Amino acid sequence: MGRLIYLDNLRSFALLLGIVFHSAIVYAAEIQYAIQTKERSEMLSYFCYWIHSFRMPMFYMISGFFSAMVVEKKGTGFYLEGRLRRVLIPTIFGLLFLAPIQYFLMEKTKIPNISLMDFLTHFFTKEKFQHSHIWFLVDLFCFSILYLLLHKWIDKIIHWKVWKDFRFRFLILFLFCFLFVLGSHTQFGKGESYFGIFKLTFLYQFSFFTAGVISYFWKEIFFQRFSSPYKVTAIFLWALVFSLLLMDFEINDPLWIYFSYANPWYRTFHIFLWVTSPYLWTLFFVNAFIRFGNEEGKVGSYIIEASLPIYLVHHPISLAYAFFVKDLPFPLWEKFLFHNLVVLCLSFFLYHYFIQKFKPLRFLFGLKLH
């Protein structure tokens, strides 16, 4: 198997889509966020729920796929070295220097005169410390270590002869995720955390990472092109229906309410939607990128390398912009569009003229050292 350009591009798309998501959520109704305007849009709320319904599970599924590929082709030592350099180093850097910016700005909205030093002395404690947008790298590194510990067992299960001629592997993979997430939710609520790691979200995303690992060996499940455009259209329509249903359940049945306090059938269907939506959207986007995002070029290679650093720096920029413009008397849509323009331009500027050019910054952001 050669380089899968469409999956590299899709992984970058999942990361960079977070830039629009984090700007939209500032102006979205029905959603609570660190900094928000008083005037908000229902349309942007739907937009945010749509992105949130598939983006990170799809990212982790692709990461699991590539993890299995690297371990099989290069070995566990090569994989671990890559995880330490490309995931752990940016995680530590992000937690120390990027994540605190969100919570400092949140404190500034409550206590305008608070100094940065006063904030930092309280932030780096067990009770106050949180991960901000770096949570996804924390989880990814943990998933990578868990995979190294469990990969031999996973391989034995995947290659069990019972599955060799089994026609409904997709159903098995879906049921694995659904039952794993449902069982996890009977034990944890969505807001329950341990050292900044939200337990239910961690297990939910780990199920998709594991599904990605399995998909590497069962390639006909996700990462192939459908011959009929009608199938792709049908998947798109079903994905849209399930994501709209999920939004309604997310609003009316929040998962921070424990399973034991909810209607068990209603909550079970909520979990079903929570798992189904990313499955369908991943199928759709994989096919879209096989058709339209499978060519390697200078721009594509640039975006693939730039996506992680740009994602890491965009969030503090986005929140800082929101902090200063949230009360300005401009129309909401003008604020939103200009918000995206400013964040994209500044993020790409920092990457192009600083991060990619200086070796210390390349190291801190997990890039290869030339």
KACORTA-V997812 format. One record per helix or strand of 2 or more residues. SS is the DSSP state (2 for helix, 1 for strand). FROM is the first residue (numbers start at 1). TO is the last residue. If there is no record, write none. Layout:
BEGIN
{{SS,FROM,TO} {SS,FROM,TO}}
END
This chain:
BEGIN
{{2,5,27} {2,42,52} {2,55,74} {2,76,110} {2,116,123} {2,132,158} {2,161,163} {2,169,185} {1,193,194} {1,197,198} {2,199,217} {2,229,252} {2,259,261} {2,264,292} {2,298,325} {2,332,355} {2,359,364}}
END
